């Protein structure tokens, strides 16, 4: 049960109204979509904000300084369905408001989203043992799904006829994990470039250190470094995105997630040494996951994916994804699903020239394909699939 909740009757549940009414936080979803993404409107209803019991305090939304926050939106004109999401990256509960909530609310779905139980740049401080913070993400999605179904039944007089999981990046990982581990809670899911956690690899600990080692030499004009980037899995043609991702994503992502699963690597340091040069002691650019002690692999195994999905899943991934290269992520996950004999439950759409998130579409409108419109099409496709 929620420890705290507050309700508001709103004339508009989409961001066309919640920005002005203060029922979303733009910082949660900044940079995830292109500016020109269509914004539906005309969805009155009830919004519930609240949190479940938790001991961590990284989420300052609503002035609560309390984690395990959620938002639940209940449209007046309900279509009988529920969409549940977890936030991408280390963002908070409103992160999917533009990319996912707007479009599904306009269809008449109830919508629920969680902050996953810990947020921010130092999310890895949550928990007592390696992997606890990420493991909590899965627990919080399960918790919210059960609670949201009960609230939907209370509001409309019946449980949802269909419940769909959806998410981006880390949120996509949550979709995969739920359909593998809790398929009874859901009817299907849409996975927008979910993070692939796999004990034996590939995972981000394989390709991010390689990028951190090779990129400085590549930027200095070393042709062998360019080949090293390609060998790590980064797609030919994505070179124009490398400088930005080197500055914003690779180093931070590697250090923080390595600290979450393998804190012993850098001793008493807190998530290593930012932007250290290869050869520096305990530098994450030289991290070698394969050779690390079994404890690190066990931490990943606790939250790892298997491909044994139990309900229909549609996966989307951009061919120019420069944070989670498609060849090291969704291409592999599709093969895992097939290897488990579940290919009939999976449809995979490779989005040509799509990047990890759509914010850079506004910078490179002639070179990048936005994925959000493809997500909306995939959601329509899943609806048709489930009806059949």
KACORLIN-V349314 format. One record per pair of residues at least 12 apart in sequence whose C-alpha atoms are under 10 Angstrom apart, sorted by the first residue. I is the first residue (numbers start at 1). J is the second residue. Records with the same first field share a line. If there is no record, write none. Layout:
# KACORLIN-V349314
I = J / J
This chain:
# KACORLIN-V349314
1 = 51 / 52 / 53 / 143 / 144 / 146 / 147
2 = 49 / 50 / 51 / 52 / 53 / 68 / 69 / 70 / 143 / 144 / 147
3 = 50 / 51 / 52 / 53 / 54 / 68 / 69
4 = 49 / 50 / 51 / 52 / 53 / 64 / 69
5 = 48 / 49 / 50 / 51 / 52 / 69 / 70 / 71
6 = 47 / 48 / 49 / 50 / 51 / 71
7 = 46 / 47 / 48 / 49 / 50 / 71 / 72 / 73
8 = 23 / 45 / 46 / 47 / 48 / 49 / 73
9 = 44 / 45 / 46 / 47 / 48 / 73 / 74 / 75 / 76
10 = 23 / 43 / 44 / 45 / 46 / 47 / 73 / 74 / 75 / 76
11 = 41 / 42 / 43 / 44 / 45 / 46 / 75 / 76
12 = 41 / 42 / 43 / 44 / 45 / 46 / 47 / 75
13 = 41 / 42 / 43 / 44 / 45 / 46 / 47 / 73 / 74 / 75 / 76 / 97 / 101 / 102 / 105 / 106 / 111
14 = 39 / 40 / 41 / 42 / 43 / 44 / 45 / 73 / 75 / 97 / 98 / 101 / 102 / 103 / 104 / 105 / 106
15 = 39 / 40 / 41 / 97 / 98 / 101 / 102
16 = 39 / 40 / 41 / 42 / 43 / 98 / 102
17 = 41 / 42 / 43 / 44
18 = 47 / 97
22 = 62
23 = 47 / 48 / 49 / 62 / 71 / 94
24 = 61 / 62 / 71 / 93 / 94 / 95 / 97 / 98
25 = 61 / 62 / 92 / 93 / 94 / 95 / 97
26 = 94 / 95 / 97 / 98
27 = 91 / 92 / 94 / 95
28 = 61 / 87 / 88 / 90 / 91 / 92 / 93 / 94 / 95 / 96 / 97 / 98
29 = 87 / 88 / 91 / 92 / 93 / 94 / 95 / 96 / 97 / 98 / 99
30 = 91 / 95 / 96 / 98 / 359
31 = 357 / 358 / 359 / 360 / 361 / 362
32 = 88 / 95 / 96 / 98 / 99 / 168 / 356 / 357 / 358 / 359 / 360 / 361 / 372
33 = 96 / 98 / 99 / 357 / 358 / 359 / 360 / 361 / 362 / 370 / 371 / 372
34 = 98 / 99 / 357 / 358 / 359 / 360 / 361 / 362 / 363 / 365 / 370 / 371 / 372
35 = 358 / 359 / 360 / 361 / 362
36 = 361 / 362
37 = 98 / 99 / 358 / 370 / 372 / 373
38 = 98 / 99 / 102 / 103 / 372 / 373
39 = 98 / 99 / 102 / 103 / 106
40 = 98 / 102 / 103 / 104 / 105 / 106 / 107
41 = 102 / 103 / 105 / 106
42 = 75 / 105 / 106
43 = 74 / 75 / 76 / 77 / 78 / 102 / 105 / 106 / 107 / 108
44 = 73 / 74 / 75 / 76 / 77 / 105 / 106
45 = 73 / 74 / 75 / 76 / 77 / 78 / 105 / 110
46 = 72 / 73 / 74 / 75 / 76 / 110 / 155
47 = 71 / 72 / 73 / 74 / 75 / 110 / 111 / 112
48 = 70 / 71 / 72 / 73 / 74 / 112 / 151
49 = 62 / 69 / 70 / 71 / 72 / 73 / 93 / 112 / 113
50 = 62 / 64 / 66 / 67 / 68 / 69 / 70 / 71 / 72 / 114
51 = 64 / 66 / 67 / 68 / 69 / 70 / 71 / 114 / 115 / 117 / 144
52 = 66 / 67 / 68 / 69 / 70 / 117 / 140 / 143 / 144
53 = 66 / 67 / 68 / 69 / 117
54 = 66 / 67 / 68 / 69 / 117 / 118
55 = 67 / 68 / 117 / 118 / 126 / 127
56 = 68 / 117 / 118 / 119 / 123 / 125 / 126 / 127
57 = 117 / 118 / 119 / 126
58 = 92 / 117 / 118 / 119 / 120 / 121 / 122 / 123 / 125 / 126
59 = 91 / 92 / 93 / 115 / 117 / 118 / 119 / 120
60 = 92 / 119
61 = 92 / 93 / 94
66 = 117 / 118
67 = 92 / 93 / 114 / 115 / 116 / 117 / 118 / 119
68 = 92 / 93 / 114 / 115 / 116 / 117 / 118 / 119 / 136 / 137 / 140 / 141 / 143 / 144
69 = 92 / 93 / 94 / 113 / 114 / 115 / 116 / 117 / 118 / 140 / 144
70 = 85 / 86 / 92 / 93 / 94 / 112 / 113 / 114 / 115 / 116 / 117 / 140 / 141 / 144 / 148
71 = 93 / 94 / 111 / 112 / 113 / 114 / 115 / 144 / 148
72 = 84 / 93 / 110 / 111 / 112 / 113 / 114 / 144 / 147 / 148 / 151 / 152
73 = 101 / 105 / 109 / 110 / 111 / 112 / 113 / 148 / 152
74 = 105 / 108 / 109 / 110 / 111 / 112 / 148 / 151 / 152 / 155 / 156
75 = 105 / 106 / 107 / 108 / 109 / 110 / 111
76 = 108 / 109 / 110 / 155 / 156
77 = 105 / 106 / 107 / 108 / 109 / 110
78 = 105 / 106 / 107 / 108 / 109 / 110 / 152 / 156 / 160
79 = 105 / 106 / 107 / 108 / 109 / 110 / 160 / 161 / 162
80 = 108 / 109 / 110 / 152 / 156 / 158 / 159 / 160 / 161 / 162 / 163
81 = 104 / 105 / 107 / 108 / 109 / 110 / 111 / 149 / 152 / 159 / 160 / 161 / 162 / 163 / 164
82 = 104 / 105 / 108 / 109 / 110 / 111 / 112 / 145 / 148 / 149 / 152 / 159 / 160 / 161 / 162 / 163 / 164 / 165 / 186
83 = 100 / 101 / 104 / 105 / 109 / 110 / 111 / 112 / 113 / 145 / 148 / 160 / 162 / 163 / 164 / 165 / 166 / 167 / 186 / 188 / 189
84 = 100 / 101 / 110 / 111 / 112 / 113 / 114 / 141 / 142 / 144 / 145 / 148 / 149 / 163 / 164 / 165 / 166 / 167 / 175 / 186 / 189
85 = 100 / 101 / 111 / 112 / 113 / 114 / 115 / 116 / 141 / 144 / 145 / 164 / 165 / 166 / 167 / 168 / 171 / 172 / 174 / 175 / 189
86 = 112 / 113 / 114 / 115 / 116 / 117 / 137 / 138 / 140 / 141 / 144 / 165 / 166 / 167 / 168 / 169 / 170 / 171 / 172 / 173 / 174 / 175
87 = 113 / 114 / 115 / 116 / 119 / 137 / 141 / 166 / 167 / 168 / 169 / 170 / 171 / 172 / 174
88 = 115 / 116 / 167 / 168 / 169 / 170 / 171 / 172 / 173 / 174 / 192 / 194 / 195
89 = 115 / 119 / 120 / 121 / 168 / 169 / 170 / 171 / 195 / 253
90 = 115 / 116 / 117 / 118 / 119 / 120 / 121 / 122 / 123 / 170 / 171
91 = 114 / 115 / 116 / 118 / 119 / 120 / 121 / 170
92 = 113 / 114 / 115 / 116 / 117 / 118 / 119 / 120
93 = 112 / 113 / 114 / 115 / 116 / 117 / 119
94 = 112 / 113 / 114 / 115
95 = 113 / 114 / 115 / 168
96 = 112 / 113 / 114 / 166 / 167 / 168 / 171
97 = 111 / 113
98 = 372
99 = 167 / 168 / 357 / 358 / 371 / 372 / 373 / 375 / 376
100 = 166 / 167 / 168 / 372 / 375 / 376 / 379
101 = 113 / 166
103 = 373 / 375 / 376 / 379
104 = 376 / 379 / 380
107 = 380
109 = 160 / 162 / 163 / 164
110 = 148 / 149 / 152 / 160 / 163
111 = 148 / 152 / 163 / 164
112 = 141 / 144 / 145 / 147 / 148 / 149 / 165
113 = 140 / 141 / 144 / 145 / 148 / 166 / 167
114 = 137 / 140 / 141 / 143 / 144 / 145 / 171
115 = 137 / 140 / 141
116 = 133 / 134 / 135 / 136 / 137 / 138 / 139 / 140 / 141 / 144 / 170 / 171 / 174
117 = 133 / 134 / 135 / 136 / 137 / 138 / 139 / 140 / 141
118 = 133 / 134 / 136 / 137 / 140
119 = 133
121 = 252 / 253 / 256
122 = 256 / 257 / 259 / 260 / 270 / 271
123 = 256 / 257 / 259 / 260
124 = 256 / 257 / 258 / 259 / 260 / 261 / 263 / 270 / 271
125 = 256 / 259 / 260 / 270
126 = 260
127 = 260
129 = 260 / 261 / 262 / 263 / 299
130 = 258 / 259 / 260 / 261 / 262 / 263 / 264 / 295 / 296 / 298 / 299 / 300 / 302
131 = 257 / 258 / 259 / 260 / 261 / 262 / 296 / 298 / 299 / 300 / 301 / 302 / 303
132 = 260 / 261 / 299 / 302 / 303
133 = 260 / 261
134 = 170 / 174 / 257 / 260 / 261 / 299 / 300 / 302 / 303
135 = 299 / 300 / 302 / 303 / 304
136 = 303
137 = 170 / 171 / 173 / 174 / 303
138 = 171 / 173 / 174 / 175 / 177 / 178 / 181 / 182 / 303
139 = 174 / 178
140 = 174
141 = 165 / 171 / 174 / 175 / 178
142 = 174 / 178 / 181 / 182 / 185
145 = 163 / 164 / 165 / 185 / 186
146 = 185
148 = 160
149 = 163 / 185
161 = 187
162 = 185 / 186 / 187 / 188 / 383 / 386 / 387
163 = 184 / 185 / 186 / 187 / 188 / 189
164 = 179 / 185 / 186 / 187 / 188 / 189 / 190 / 311 / 312 / 313 / 379 / 382 / 383
165 = 178 / 179 / 185 / 186 / 187 / 188 / 189 / 190 / 191 / 313
166 = 188 / 189 / 190 / 191 / 192 / 194 / 313 / 314 / 375 / 379
167 = 189 / 190 / 191 / 192 / 193 / 194 / 375
168 = 190 / 191 / 192 / 193 / 194 / 195 / 316 / 317 / 356 / 357 / 375
169 = 191 / 192 / 193 / 194 / 195 / 196 / 317 / 323 / 324 / 356 / 357
170 = 191 / 192 / 193 / 194 / 195 / 196 / 197
171 = 191 / 192 / 193 / 194 / 195
172 = 189 / 190 / 191 / 192 / 193 / 194 / 195 / 196 / 315 / 316
173 = 191 / 192 / 193 / 194 / 195 / 196 / 197 / 303 / 304 / 305
174 = 191 / 194 / 195 / 305
175 = 188 / 189 / 190 / 191 / 192 / 194 / 309 / 313 / 315
176 = 189 / 190 / 191 / 194 / 195 / 196 / 305 / 306 / 307 / 308 / 309 / 310 / 311 / 313 / 314 / 315 / 333
177 = 194 / 197 / 303 / 304 / 305 / 306 / 307 / 308 / 309
178 = 305 / 309 / 310 / 311
179 = 307 / 308 / 309 / 310 / 311 / 312 / 313
180 = 305 / 306 / 307 / 308 / 309 / 310 / 311
181 = 305 / 306 / 308 / 309 / 310
182 = 309 / 310 / 311
183 = 309 / 310 / 311 / 312
184 = 310 / 311
185 = 311
186 = 310 / 311 / 312
187 = 310 / 311 / 312 / 313 / 382 / 383 / 386
188 = 309 / 310 / 311 / 312 / 313 / 314 / 345 / 346 / 382 / 383 / 385 / 386
189 = 311 / 312 / 313 / 314 / 315 / 346 / 378 / 379 / 382 / 383
190 = 312 / 313 / 314 / 315 / 316 / 347 / 375 / 376 / 378 / 379 / 381 / 382
191 = 313 / 314 / 315 / 316 / 317 / 330 / 348 / 375 / 378 / 379
192 = 314 / 315 / 316 / 317 / 318 / 330 / 349 / 356 / 357 / 371 / 372 / 374 / 375 / 378
193 = 315 / 316 / 317 / 318 / 321 / 324 / 325 / 326 / 329 / 330 / 350 / 355 / 356 / 357 / 371
194 = 315 / 316 / 317 / 324 / 329 / 330 / 333 / 356
195 = 305 / 323 / 324 / 328 / 329 / 330 / 333
196 = 304 / 305 / 306 / 324 / 328 / 329 / 330 / 332 / 333
197 = 300 / 301 / 302 / 303 / 304 / 305 / 306 / 329 / 333
198 = 297 / 300 / 301 / 302 / 303 / 304 / 305 / 306 / 329 / 332 / 333
199 = 289 / 290 / 296 / 297 / 298 / 299 / 300 / 301 / 302 / 303 / 304 / 305 / 306
200 = 289 / 290 / 297 / 300 / 301 / 304
201 = 289 / 290 / 297 / 300 / 304 / 328 / 329 / 332
202 = 289 / 290 / 327 / 328 / 329 / 332
203 = 289 / 300 / 304 / 324 / 328 / 329
204 = 250 / 253 / 254 / 257 / 258 / 289 / 323 / 324 / 325 / 328 / 329
205 = 253 / 254 / 255 / 257 / 258 / 284 / 285 / 287 / 288 / 289 / 290
206 = 232 / 233 / 254 / 287 / 288 / 289 / 290 / 328
207 = 229 / 231 / 232 / 233 / 234 / 250 / 254 / 323 / 324 / 325 / 328
208 = 229 / 232 / 233 / 234 / 246 / 249 / 250 / 251 / 252 / 253 / 254 / 255 / 284 / 285 / 286 / 287 / 323 / 324 / 325
209 = 232 / 250 / 251 / 254 / 255 / 278 / 283 / 284 / 285 / 286 / 287 / 288 / 289
210 = 225 / 228 / 229 / 230 / 231 / 232 / 233 / 250 / 284 / 285 / 286 / 287 / 288
211 = 225 / 226 / 228 / 229 / 230 / 231 / 232 / 233 / 234 / 242 / 245 / 246 / 250 / 251 / 285 / 323
212 = 229 / 246 / 250 / 251 / 254 / 275 / 276 / 277 / 278 / 284 / 285 / 286 / 287
213 = 225 / 228 / 229 / 276 / 277 / 278 / 279 / 284 / 285 / 286 / 287
214 = 226 / 227 / 228 / 229 / 230 / 232 / 278 / 285
215 = 228 / 229 / 242 / 243 / 246
216 = 243 / 246 / 277 / 278
218 = 242
219 = 242 / 243
226 = 239
229 = 242
232 = 325 / 327 / 328
233 = 322 / 324 / 325 / 326 / 327 / 328 / 329
234 = 319 / 320 / 321 / 322 / 323 / 324 / 325 / 326 / 327 / 328
235 = 319 / 320 / 321 / 322 / 325 / 326 / 327
236 = 319 / 320
237 = 319 / 320 / 353 / 367
238 = 319 / 320 / 321 / 322 / 325 / 353 / 355 / 367 / 368
239 = 320 / 322
240 = 322 / 364 / 367
241 = 320 / 321 / 322 / 323 / 355 / 360 / 364
242 = 322 / 323
244 = 322 / 360
245 = 322 / 323
246 = 275 / 322 / 323
247 = 275
248 = 323
249 = 322 / 323
250 = 275 / 285 / 322 / 323 / 324
251 = 272 / 273 / 274 / 275 / 276 / 284 / 285
252 = 271 / 272 / 273 / 274 / 275 / 284
253 = 271 / 323
254 = 271 / 272 / 284 / 285 / 287
255 = 270 / 271 / 272 / 273 / 274 / 275 / 283 / 284 / 285 / 287
256 = 270 / 271 / 272
257 = 271
258 = 271 / 272 / 284 / 287 / 289 / 296
259 = 271 / 272 / 284
260 = 296 / 299 / 300
261 = 295 / 296 / 297 / 298 / 299 / 300 / 301
262 = 289 / 292 / 293 / 294 / 295 / 296 / 297 / 298 / 299 / 300
263 = 296
264 = 282 / 292 / 293 / 295 / 296
265 = 282 / 283 / 284 / 287 / 292 / 293 / 296
266 = 281 / 282 / 283 / 284 / 287
267 = 282
269 = 282
271 = 284
272 = 284
273 = 285
305 = 333 / 336 / 337
306 = 333 / 336 / 337 / 339 / 340
307 = 332 / 333 / 334 / 335 / 336 / 337 / 338 / 339 / 340 / 341 / 342 / 343 / 346
308 = 336 / 337 / 338 / 339 / 340 / 341 / 342 / 343 / 345
309 = 336 / 337 / 340 / 341 / 342 / 343 / 345 / 346
310 = 342 / 345 / 346
311 = 342 / 344 / 345 / 346 / 386
312 = 342 / 343 / 344 / 345 / 346 / 347 / 382 / 385 / 386
313 = 343 / 344 / 345 / 346 / 347 / 348 / 378 / 382 / 385
314 = 345 / 346 / 347 / 348 / 349 / 375 / 378 / 379 / 381 / 382
315 = 330 / 331 / 333 / 334 / 346 / 347 / 348 / 349 / 350 / 375 / 378
316 = 330 / 347 / 348 / 349 / 350 / 351 / 354 / 371 / 372 / 374 / 375 / 378
317 = 329 / 330 / 331 / 348 / 349 / 350 / 351 / 352 / 353 / 354 / 355 / 356 / 371 / 374 / 375
318 = 330 / 349 / 350 / 351 / 352 / 353 / 354 / 355 / 356 / 357 / 368 / 369 / 370 / 371
319 = 350 / 351 / 352 / 353 / 354 / 355 / 356 / 368 / 369
320 = 350 / 351 / 352 / 353 / 354 / 355 / 356 / 367 / 368 / 369
321 = 351 / 352 / 353 / 354 / 355 / 356 / 357
322 = 354 / 355 / 356 / 357
323 = 355 / 356 / 357
324 = 355 / 356
325 = 355 / 356
326 = 350 / 351 / 355 / 356
330 = 348 / 349 / 350
331 = 348 / 350
333 = 348
334 = 346 / 347 / 348
347 = 378 / 381 / 382
348 = 378
349 = 374 / 375 / 378
351 = 369 / 370 / 371 / 374
352 = 368 / 369 / 370 / 371
353 = 366 / 367 / 368 / 369 / 370 / 371
354 = 367 / 368 / 369 / 370 / 371 / 372
355 = 367 / 368 / 369 / 370 / 371
356 = 370 / 371
357 = 370 / 371 / 372
358 = 370 / 371 / 372
